[in-house]
Amino acid sequence: MKETKLVAIALLSAIALAHPTRAQVTIDVAKITCEQYILYKVTNPKNIAMWISGYYNGKLNNTVLDTGVLEKNADKLRDYCLINPTTPVMQAAAAALNLKK
């Protein structure tokens, strides 16, 4: 009887300590098309817009985040992508926001 309790406690402890594992996913943003961007085929478009913002601001060594500008730029990128669905999203961002690569 004691052994059964010990086994039960061990199993419950193992279950309680088990964590679900997540697969690591990497994405080459340069390969995402506007269609994939606006249709949520990769991830939420806001996630991609934030990454693009960080990418270009990092190139400029700018550490200041203006959330209003980020929202407006995400809207500009979305609007550009609606008209140009086959364009890569990085190219679309450069064109829509007048950015240098």
C-alpha positions in Angstrom: 0.0 0.0 0.0 2.9 2.4 0.8 4.5 1.7 -2.5 1.3 2.5 -4.4 1.1 5.8 -2.6 4.7 6.6 -3.4 4.2 5.7 -7.1 1.0 7.8 -7.2 2.8 10.8 -5.6 5.8 10.4 -8.0 3.4 10.3 -11.0 1.5 13.4 -9.8 4.7 15.2 -9.2 6.0 14.4 -12.7 2.8 15.5 -14.3 2.8 18.8 -12.3 6.4 19.5 -13.3 5.9 18.7 -17.0 5.8 21.8 -19.3 4.5 21.8 -22.8 7.3 22.3 -25.3 7.1 24.7 -28.2 8.8 24.2 -31.5 11.2 27.0 -32.3 10.2 28.7 -35.5 12.4 31.0 -37.5 11.1 33.2 -40.3 13.0 35.0 -43.1 11.1 38.3 -43.2 12.6 39.0 -46.6 10.6 36.1 -48.1 7.2 37.2 -46.7 4.9 38.6 -49.4 2.4 41.3 -48.9 -0.4 38.8 -49.4 1.0 36.7 -46.6 1.3 39.8 -44.4 -2.2 41.1 -44.8 -3.9 37.7 -44.6 -2.2 36.7 -41.3 -0.5 33.7 -43.1 2.7 34.0 -41.1 1.7 35.8 -37.9 -0.3 38.8 -36.8 0.8 41.6 -39.2 1.4 43.9 -36.2 4.2 41.5 -35.1 5.9 41.9 -38.5 5.4 45.6 -38.6 7.1 45.9 -35.2 10.0 43.8 -36.4 10.4 45.9 -39.5 10.2 49.1 -37.4 13.0 47.6 -35.1 15.0 46.6 -38.1 15.0 50.1 -39.7 15.4 51.9 -36.4 18.3 49.7 -35.5 20.0 50.6 -38.7 19.6 54.3 -37.8 20.7 53.6 -34.2 17.4 55.0 -33.0 16.3 53.6 -29.7 13.1 55.8 -29.3 9.7 54.2 -30.0 6.8 56.5 -31.0 3.8 54.2 -30.8 1.6 56.6 -32.8 4.1 56.6 -35.7 4.4 52.8 -35.5 0.6 52.5 -35.9 0.5 55.0 -38.8 3.4 53.2 -40.5 1.7 49.8 -40.1 -1.4 51.3 -41.7 0.7 52.7 -44.6 2.3 49.3 -45.1 -1.1 47.5 -45.0 -2.5 49.9 -47.6 0.5 49.4 -49.9 0.3 45.7 -49.5 -3.4 45.6 -50.4 -2.6 47.2 -53.7 0.7 45.2 -54.3 0.0 41.6 -52.9 3.0 39.9 -54.6 5.6 42.4 -53.4 7.9 41.2 -50.6 6.9 42.9 -47.4 10.4 44.3 -46.8 10.4 45.9 -50.2 6.8 47.2 -49.6 7.9 48.8 -46.3 10.8 50.6 -48.0 8.5 51.9 -50.7 5.5 52.8 -48.6 7.6 54.5 -45.9 10.3 55.9 -48.1 13.0 54.0 -46.3 16.5 53.0 -47.4 17.5 49.4 -47.3 
